Structure formats: C-alpha cells, structure tokens
Amino acid sequence: MTPKQKKELYRKLIHISLILLPLSYYFIFHYNRKLMFLVLVPLTVIALIIDVVRLEHKTSKRVFLNLVGILLRKHEIDNFTGATYMMISALLCIAFFPAEIAVASLAFLAIGDTLAALIGIPYGKRKILNTAKSLEGSLACFTGCFIFGILFLNPVVAFAGAVIATIAEFSRL
C-alpha cells in the first residue's frame, strides 16, 4: 500500500464513523429534531471554532497540522476541513428534510464515499471517462447505499437515492 493509499484509508475510516450521525438520529433520538440539534449544534460550532482559530493563528495551525495534518487534503490546509463542511451539511439536512431522507442522505455520504475509495483505490481497474474514478468504486458506492437505503426507505426511493449518491460521489473529483 502506497503512502497516498494509506492516507486515504485513514481518511475513510473517519468518514465511515460519520454513520453515527444518521444512526443516532434514527435509533437514539427517534427522529426528534430538537434532541438531535442539542448534540449537532454544539459539535458544528466546535468544528467551526477549531477551523477559524486554526486558520487565524499560526501557532494553532502548526499544532493542528502536527496532530492531523497527514489526513488533510491540500485544499483543506488553508480552508475549512471536510469535517466542518460535513457537520454543517448534517445540520442543514436534518433541519430542512424529512427525517428518513436526512438519515439516508447522511448515511449515503458516509457509506458511499467510504466504499468507493476502499474498493476503487486498490481494486479499481476500469477507469470511467478518463478520470481517477473506477467502475469498481462506483459499484461499491451504489451497492452500499442501496443496501442501507432498503433498510430505511421504499426500495424504489432507495434505488433512486443510491443512483444519485453514486453520481454525486463520481462527480466529486
């Protein structure tokens, strides 16, 4: 495994842990938005504060980069991290969409993105449209999303959602 692949594996282990958000919303909070917000708003504020402090203060940035810099992509070094964007997205998703759609969307992001990389990077042989994305990774994304989706959604909605999540993951170059 190359250092780049190892870095991506570590990032994806963090990504898959994001499945805790939609599963908590469903199993622990039973789709109670107010209770979910009591957890999600402080976590989002903390993520924002960490990023703002890190971006505004050289010492904080140096400490942050020493702790987790290996996991960052180049564009995250001088910008918000993907984790902050994920927290904001989760908050907005739960605020504005029906609970079932919010759970599925957040789970599709955690599962689809993770499986696409874990399968596509080491086993992806068939590149799609001359991109770094592979057929194998896209199929893993779709399969994981669809299986999760049919547990929570109507199978037709789960299929459509898995297709859309796969297209979204593919288009994120």
Beta strands, then each sheet from edge to edge (+ up, - down):
end
